[in-house]
Each structure stands twice: as C-alpha cells, then as structure tokens.
Amino acid sequence: MTKRIITISREFGSGGRFIGEEVAKKLGVAYYDKDIIGQIAEQSGLSPEYIQENTELSPKKGLFSYAFSGRDITGKSVEDMVYEAQRKVIREIAEKESCVIIGRNADFILRDRDDVLNVFIHGNMPEKVQRICKLYNVTEADAVKMINDTDKRRGTNYNFYTEQKWGMAGNYTLSLNSSMLGYDMCQKIIMACAKI
C-alpha cells in the first residue's frame, strides 16, 4: 500500500474512534488520537490537560464568545495558539507515515494532500445513546445531553477554524452511518477505499 492518511471525524457515540482504531490495526499503520495531545502541548507550551480540553472542543460558551475571548494584541487567543500547534503536529505526522488520525480537524488541516481519505462517521440517536449509556454508565437522559453537548462543541470548533460546516458530507470522501452499516462494514469500506 502506498502511503495513505485516513482522517476520521465522528459524532459522539457513533463508534468512530473504535472504528478508526480497528482500521489502523488491520492496516498495520500508526493510530493517532489522544496521544497527539502531548506533542501539541510541547509545541504550544501549554499543559496536556488544557490541550485535551481545547483541541477538539470549543469552550462551553458558544461561537460568539469563542470568537472574541481572550485575544492578545495580535488578535490571537490561547485557543488559536493551540490550533496552530495542533495544525503543525498533524502536518508533521502526515509527512512522516501512513496513519489514522481521529478528529482534531485533520480533514481540513490536510485538505491539500492527495493521499488523504477523509471519513465522517455518524449514527442514529437510539444506537448512540445506548453506546454512551454502556460506556459511561449514565442514564439515557444524561447520554442524550452528553451527545448533544459534545457534538455542539466539536461543531463550533470545526466551523470556527475551518469556515466549513462540521458533518457536511461534501467535506469528506466518505460519510458512513455506523448504526445502519455496523462497525465491521464501516471498517471494510474504509480499508477498501484506502487501498485505491
């Protein structure tokens, strides 16, 4: 297989992270998810805890507050500096090796490369709620709240930094419904497309 980078964006509870991890294992390529946090922290000089909270999710305030919060005299916020560090790390990883990268706007950051397969994994609410209840041991009401909150924050971050709409099929090579296809079929489709 020639060098191939697979980016996976996903709705919370859709199993996108699990699907990505399995694809990386089966293809024998590197897998990047939360392990990118240490590299971003090193680049930005900020703590890994801060990076974990702010690299993929917007602050809980909303887009208007996000756009105007805490900017220095150059107009950059701490979130902007984190995003720049994240962008640099993701580009370095893509230069280095075939891999699967989960989230963090990697689809947009690597949009100019022709060796990237961008995937969006979404699912139906009942299946996502069931998965979150099981994974986090929460009630259905709490699971719905977690899904809505996480997806809203991911969307705000993505929309702000990419000037595109998060989850819009036109931004991705593949858009797969894990509730309809199942995790195994999603993996097979991604792997088949990665080998083209």
Rosetta silent file (secondary structure, phi, psi, omega in degrees, C-alpha in Angstrom):
SEQUENCE: MTKRIITISREFGSGGRFIGEEVAKKLGVAYYDKDIIGQIAEQSGLSPEYIQENTELSPKKGLFSYAFSGRDITGKSVEDMVYEAQRKVIREIAEKESCVIIGRNADFILRDRDDVLNVFIHGNMPEKVQRICKLYNVTEADAVKMINDTDKRRGTNYNFYTEQKWGMAGNYTLSLNSSMLGYDMCQKIIMACAKI
SCORE:     score description
SCORE:     0.000 S_00000001
   1 L     0.000  131.165  174.440    0.000    0.000    0.000 S_00000001
   2 L   -69.742  165.874 -177.444    1.315    3.445   -0.860 S_00000001
   3 L   -58.552  132.725 -178.706    1.337    5.996    1.924 S_00000001
   4 L  -142.956  132.216  175.336   -2.205    6.832    2.978 S_00000001
   5 E  -108.506  130.664  177.288   -3.558    9.069    5.717 S_00000001
   6 E  -114.788  122.183  174.598   -7.080    8.393    6.964 S_00000001
   7 E  -104.500  139.054  179.065   -8.821   11.084    8.980 S_00000001
   8 E  -126.139  113.062  170.626  -11.917   10.164   10.945 S_00000001
   9 E   -98.461  152.283 -175.111  -14.336   12.788   12.185 S_00000001
  10 E  -158.736  153.144  170.926  -17.282   11.473   14.120 S_00000001
  11 L   -77.107  147.568  178.253  -20.411   12.163   16.073 S_00000001
  12 L   -64.064  126.535  179.117  -20.145   11.371   19.769 S_00000001
  13 L    93.541   -3.658 -177.421  -21.369    7.837   20.376 S_00000001
  14 L   -82.320   -9.412 -178.585  -21.124    6.718   16.743 S_00000001
  15 L    84.626   11.705 -178.455  -18.138    4.441   17.408 S_00000001
  16 H   -57.816  -40.322  178.814  -15.857    6.455   15.118 S_00000001
  17 H   -64.523  -45.547  179.198  -12.893    6.227   17.457 S_00000001
  18 H   -61.780  -45.734  179.355  -13.273    2.439   17.775 S_00000001
  19 H   -59.368  -45.760  179.774  -13.681    2.052   14.007 S_00000001
  20 H   -61.704  -42.118  179.938  -10.560    4.153   13.396 S_00000001
  21 H   -63.786  -42.371  179.323   -8.507    2.184   15.894 S_00000001
  22 H   -66.627  -40.317  177.615   -9.538   -1.122   14.313 S_00000001
  23 H   -60.383  -45.378  179.852   -8.775    0.159   10.789 S_00000001
  24 H   -60.536  -44.878  178.939   -5.291    1.224   11.917 S_00000001
  25 H   -60.003  -49.633 -175.824   -4.651   -2.207   13.498 S_00000001
  26 H   -67.063  -32.396  177.678   -5.873   -4.119   10.452 S_00000001
  27 H   -85.800  -11.865 -179.042   -3.884   -1.971    8.020 S_00000001
  28 L    69.135   37.745  179.496   -0.815   -2.049   10.277 S_00000001
  29 L  -118.008  166.112  179.839   -0.483    1.750   10.365 S_00000001
  30 E   -65.339  151.172  179.862    0.013    4.267   13.147 S_00000001
  31 E  -124.269  125.905 -179.560   -3.033    5.450   15.102 S_00000001
  32 E  -122.979  124.667  176.667   -3.258    8.986   16.459 S_00000001
  33 L  -141.679 -108.496 -178.283   -5.902   10.184   18.835 S_00000001
  34 L   -70.344  -17.399  179.644   -5.311   11.484   22.348 S_00000001
  35 L   -68.241  -14.061  175.581   -1.586   10.712   22.026 S_00000001
  36 H   -69.884  -24.732 -174.295   -1.296   13.827   19.848 S_00000001
  37 H   -55.439  -44.575  179.334   -2.044   15.892   22.955 S_00000001
  38 H   -60.115  -40.921  179.556    1.490   15.566   24.356 S_00000001
  39 H   -67.604  -39.328  178.738    3.000   16.743   21.072 S_00000001
  40 H   -67.059  -40.201  178.402    0.611   19.704   20.862 S_00000001
  41 H   -60.928  -42.889  178.801    1.384   20.612   24.480 S_00000001
  42 H   -61.444  -44.813 -179.187    5.102   20.549   23.689 S_00000001
  43 H   -65.104  -39.361 -172.755    4.638   22.796   20.618 S_00000001
  44 H   -92.289  -19.815 -176.529    2.373   25.294   22.404 S_00000001
  45 L    80.322    9.486  179.758    3.957   25.306   25.861 S_00000001
  46 L  -100.795  164.079 -176.987    0.554   24.655   27.454 S_00000001
  47 L   -71.279  148.468  176.526   -0.393   21.808   29.780 S_00000001
  48 H   -57.118  -33.911  179.801   -1.620   18.495   28.348 S_00000001
  49 H   -64.475  -42.726  179.034   -4.803   18.882   30.438 S_00000001
  50 H   -65.228  -42.598 -179.910   -5.569   22.229   28.810 S_00000001
  51 H   -61.394  -45.181 -178.330   -4.834   20.812   25.364 S_00000001
  52 H   -57.333  -39.371 -177.744   -7.112   17.824   25.946 S_00000001
  53 H   -76.608  -24.215 -169.054   -9.999   20.134   26.800 S_00000001
  54 H  -119.682   -0.993 -177.941   -9.413   22.604   23.959 S_00000001
  55 L   -81.156  -26.625 -176.146   -8.016   20.923   20.822 S_00000001
  56 L  -121.292  -25.170 -176.817  -11.236   19.472   19.518 S_00000001
  57 L  -109.560  140.488  174.121  -13.995   21.037   21.548 S_00000001
  58 L   -73.966  160.906  171.173  -14.872   24.702   21.753 S_00000001
  59 L   -58.194  161.959 -174.370  -15.256   26.220   25.198 S_00000001
  60 L   -74.934    6.605 -172.236  -18.778   25.728   26.524 S_00000001
  61 L   -80.214  -31.314 -174.289  -19.599   29.392   25.891 S_00000001
  62 L   113.978  164.976 -172.143  -20.786   29.373   22.284 S_00000001
  63 H   -61.927  -43.578 -177.475  -19.441   30.694   18.979 S_00000001
  64 H   -61.499  -49.460  178.825  -19.713   34.436   19.703 S_00000001
  65 H   -62.846  -39.301 -179.357  -17.827   34.161   22.998 S_00000001
  66 H   -61.160  -42.319 -176.458  -15.369   31.754   21.386 S_00000001
  67 H   -67.948  -28.063 -173.172  -14.576   34.181   18.587 S_00000001
  68 H  -116.603    7.040 -176.016  -13.843   37.087   20.900 S_00000001
  69 L   -81.039  138.972  168.551  -12.445   35.567   24.091 S_00000001
  70 L    43.196   55.194 -179.490   -9.018   36.366   25.499 S_00000001
  71 E   -95.894  142.494  177.018   -7.179   37.724   22.459 S_00000001
  72 L   -85.520 -172.256 -175.559   -3.728   39.307   22.690 S_00000001
  73 L   -66.170  -19.621  176.708   -2.613   42.420   20.791 S_00000001
  74 L   -85.617   -5.811 -179.378   -2.054   40.366   17.633 S_00000001
  75 L    92.221    3.460 -179.072   -5.662   39.153   17.817 S_00000001
  76 L   -93.694  137.658  173.809   -4.726   35.566   18.768 S_00000001
  77 E   -97.222  171.657  175.737   -6.399   33.728   21.608 S_00000001
  78 H   -60.822  -38.938  178.795   -4.916   30.820   23.549 S_00000001
  79 H   -61.001  -37.453  177.538   -7.269   28.581   21.540 S_00000001
  80 H   -63.447  -41.863  179.670   -5.748   29.979   18.318 S_00000001
  81 H   -65.292  -39.323  177.123   -2.243   29.129   19.562 S_00000001
  82 H   -62.842  -44.784 -178.903   -3.411   25.612   20.459 S_00000001
  83 H   -62.250  -41.618  178.605   -4.962   25.228   16.999 S_00000001
  84 H   -62.754  -42.043  177.843   -1.736   26.356   15.296 S_00000001
  85 H   -64.445  -42.710  178.257    0.285   23.851   17.348 S_00000001
  86 H   -60.821  -44.864 -179.735   -2.262   21.120   16.529 S_00000001
  87 H   -58.748  -45.831 -178.939   -2.087   22.006   12.828 S_00000001
  88 H   -62.995  -45.467 -179.137    1.728   21.790   12.845 S_00000001
  89 H   -62.986  -44.694 -178.680    1.740   18.419   14.649 S_00000001
  90 H   -64.420  -41.125  178.079   -0.868   16.900   12.312 S_00000001
  91 H   -65.165  -39.465  178.227    1.015   18.055    9.214 S_00000001
  92 H   -63.775  -42.400  178.923    4.292   16.613   10.570 S_00000001
  93 H   -61.404  -45.999 -178.431    2.586   13.270   11.270 S_00000001
  94 H   -63.268  -33.546  177.791    1.092   13.163    7.761 S_00000001
  95 H   -67.836  -34.286 -170.181    4.513   13.832    6.224 S_00000001
  96 H   -78.274  -43.857 -168.545    6.078   11.036    8.232 S_00000001
  97 L  -161.137  162.393  169.597    3.890    7.948    7.808 S_00000001
  98 L   -65.379  141.396 -176.812    0.665    6.234    6.870 S_00000001
  99 E  -167.827  169.503  170.184   -1.764    6.609    9.731 S_00000001
 100 E  -114.578  128.079  178.590   -5.275    7.062   11.041 S_00000001
 101 E  -118.255  126.383 -178.925   -5.949   10.399   12.757 S_00000001
 102 E   -95.701  124.693  172.341   -9.069   10.821   14.869 S_00000001
 103 L    62.460 -148.257  176.155  -10.786   14.221   14.943 S_00000001
 104 L    56.284   31.484  176.716   -8.949   17.479   15.591 S_00000001
 105 L    59.522   22.457 -176.473   -9.979   18.996   12.232 S_00000001
 106 H   -60.874  -33.060  178.932   -7.386   16.798   10.499 S_00000001
 107 H   -59.035  -42.712 -179.503   -9.577   16.512    7.397 S_00000001
 108 H   -75.346  -43.154 -178.418   -9.393   20.281    6.896 S_00000001
 109 H   -59.100  -35.524 -176.824   -5.768   20.658    8.002 S_00000001
 110 L  -102.839   18.260 -173.364   -4.675   18.061    5.404 S_00000001
 111 L   -59.977  -23.786 -177.438   -7.135   19.132    2.668 S_00000001
 112 L   -85.742   -4.576 -178.146   -4.362   19.995    0.178 S_00000001
 113 L   -90.338  146.283  178.534   -2.858   16.497    0.194 S_00000001
 114 L   -98.720    6.187  178.294   -3.852   13.869   -2.361 S_00000001
 115 L  -109.038   23.905 -176.680   -3.005   10.901   -0.098 S_00000001
 116 E  -113.284  133.959  173.420   -5.765   11.593    2.436 S_00000001
 117 E  -110.884  113.028 -178.647   -9.059    9.745    2.832 S_00000001
 118 E   -97.582  123.705 -175.675  -11.465   11.863    4.932 S_00000001
 119 E  -121.931  138.726  171.851  -14.219    9.931    6.694 S_00000001
 120 E  -118.890  124.682  179.253  -17.174   11.132    8.766 S_00000001
 121 E  -106.491  124.684  176.662  -18.886    8.558   10.992 S_00000001
 122 E  -129.591  172.269 -179.232  -22.385    9.338   12.185 S_00000001
 123 L  -154.477  172.624  177.692  -25.141    7.264   13.709 S_00000001
 124 L   -83.460  144.743 -174.641  -28.780    7.167   14.722 S_00000001
 125 H   -55.444  -44.538 -178.933  -29.607    8.638   18.128 S_00000001
 126 H   -57.955  -42.081  179.992  -31.008    5.429   19.739 S_00000001
 127 H   -69.602  -38.594  179.149  -27.805    3.483   18.989 S_00000001
 128 H   -66.010  -42.062  178.983  -25.571    6.375   20.075 S_00000001
 129 H   -62.130  -45.127  179.728  -27.498    6.755   23.339 S_00000001
 130 H   -59.764  -43.776 -179.964  -27.254    3.024   24.018 S_00000001
 131 H   -63.641  -44.664 -178.483  -23.484    3.079   23.383 S_00000001
 132 H   -67.450  -39.919  176.675  -22.895    6.100   25.649 S_00000001
 133 H   -57.137  -44.338 -178.408  -25.057    4.622   28.441 S_00000001
 134 H   -69.414  -46.854 -176.406  -22.947    1.460   28.323 S_00000001
 135 H   -66.789  -40.183 -172.861  -19.545    3.181   28.002 S_00000001
 136 H  -109.034    0.632  179.317  -20.078    5.839   30.667 S_00000001
 137 L    54.189   52.791 -179.265  -22.652    4.100   32.883 S_00000001
 138 L  -122.235  167.746  177.104  -25.121    7.004   32.619 S_00000001
 139 L   -74.117  165.779  178.011  -28.879    7.350   32.177 S_00000001
 140 H   -61.344  -40.175  179.641  -30.430    7.806   28.741 S_00000001
 141 H   -62.437  -42.698  178.506  -31.182   11.457   29.545 S_00000001
 142 H   -66.037  -38.144  179.324  -27.550   12.044   30.532 S_00000001
 143 H   -63.049  -44.597  178.430  -26.348   10.259   27.383 S_00000001
 144 H   -59.971  -43.990  179.563  -28.510   12.494   25.162 S_00000001
 145 H   -62.870  -43.390  179.649  -27.141   15.570   26.949 S_00000001
 146 H   -62.296  -43.790 -179.393  -23.533   14.352   26.560 S_00000001
 147 H   -62.539  -50.081 -178.237  -24.050   13.636   22.842 S_00000001
 148 H   -62.999  -42.740 -178.845  -25.672   16.999   22.143 S_00000001
 149 H   -66.116  -47.863 -177.770  -23.108   18.950   24.181 S_00000001
 150 H   -64.164  -45.927 -179.738  -20.052   17.193   22.719 S_00000001
 151 H   -65.798  -36.354  177.434  -21.266   17.411   19.125 S_00000001
 152 H   -63.582  -43.724 -179.262  -22.203   21.077   19.557 S_00000001
 153 H   -69.235  -39.243  175.742  -18.725   21.877   20.907 S_00000001
 154 H   -62.187  -45.393 -179.850  -16.995   19.853   18.163 S_00000001
 155 H   -61.757  -42.863  179.529  -19.110   21.615   15.555 S_00000001
 156 H   -61.956  -45.442  178.883  -18.380   25.073   16.954 S_00000001
 157 H   -61.387  -48.810 -177.318  -14.633   24.410   16.958 S_00000001
 158 H   -63.045  -48.964 -177.792  -14.678   22.958   13.443 S_00000001
 159 H   -61.337  -38.179 -178.184  -16.915   25.665   11.977 S_00000001
 160 H   -67.943  -46.819 -174.360  -14.797   28.431   13.548 S_00000001
 161 H   -85.904  -19.837 -175.911  -11.389   27.170   12.381 S_00000001
 162 H  -109.790  -14.468 -174.838  -12.314   25.710    9.012 S_00000001
 163 L    57.400   27.959  174.227  -15.072   28.033    7.800 S_00000001
 164 L  -124.608  169.121  179.548  -16.880   24.840    6.792 S_00000001
 165 L   -97.971  123.464 -179.834  -19.848   23.109    8.402 S_00000001
 166 L   -60.220  133.897  177.133  -18.985   20.147   10.625 S_00000001
 167 L    85.144   -5.733  179.781  -20.608   16.914    9.452 S_00000001
 168 L   -70.862  122.607 -173.678  -21.463   18.236    5.969 S_00000001
 169 H   -53.110  -35.271 -178.319  -20.996   15.287    3.591 S_00000001
 170 H   -63.626  -14.392  179.363  -19.256   17.458    0.966 S_00000001
 171 H   -85.183   -8.430 -171.824  -16.276   17.969    3.316 S_00000001
 172 L  -126.080  156.726  174.138  -15.450   14.267    3.409 S_00000001
 173 L   -73.190  -42.005 -179.114  -14.583   11.475    0.995 S_00000001
 174 E  -130.260  141.207  171.854  -16.904    9.095    2.838 S_00000001
 175 E  -127.544  115.186 -172.179  -19.824    9.651    5.185 S_00000001
 176 E  -120.088  134.088  176.386  -20.858    6.417    6.906 S_00000001
 177 E   -93.714  104.898 -176.163  -23.795    5.663    9.201 S_00000001
 178 H   -68.039  -24.472  177.501  -22.431    3.181   11.725 S_00000001
 179 H   -68.727  -38.226 -178.110  -25.935    2.408   13.028 S_00000001
 180 H   -82.398  -41.162 -174.359  -27.056    1.233    9.591 S_00000001
 181 H   -88.675  -29.273 -172.277  -23.815   -0.376    8.378 S_00000001
 182 L    84.907  156.519 -175.835  -22.347   -1.706   11.624 S_00000001
 183 H   -64.487  -42.182 -177.666  -18.760   -1.196   12.753 S_00000001
 184 H   -61.339  -44.929 -179.288  -17.302   -4.107   10.775 S_00000001
 185 H   -66.755  -39.106  176.281  -18.766   -2.914    7.477 S_00000001
 186 H   -57.863  -44.955  179.290  -17.594    0.658    8.144 S_00000001
 187 H   -61.057  -45.323 -178.436  -14.080   -0.709    8.688 S_00000001
 188 H   -62.702  -42.114 -179.986  -14.205   -2.769    5.487 S_00000001
 189 H   -64.011  -44.977 -179.416  -15.415    0.185    3.404 S_00000001
 190 H   -62.573  -45.098 -178.951  -12.700    2.476    4.793 S_00000001
 191 H   -65.463  -39.553  178.370   -9.973   -0.115    4.200 S_00000001
 192 H   -63.226  -42.562 -179.948  -11.169   -0.809    0.662 S_00000001
 193 H   -70.320  -32.239 -179.373  -11.146    2.904   -0.143 S_00000001
 194 H   -68.067  -24.903 -177.585   -7.735    3.400    1.485 S_00000001
 195 L   -88.158   -8.175 -177.407   -6.188    0.867   -0.904 S_00000001
 196 L   -66.255    0.000    0.000   -7.492    2.540   -4.079 S_00000001
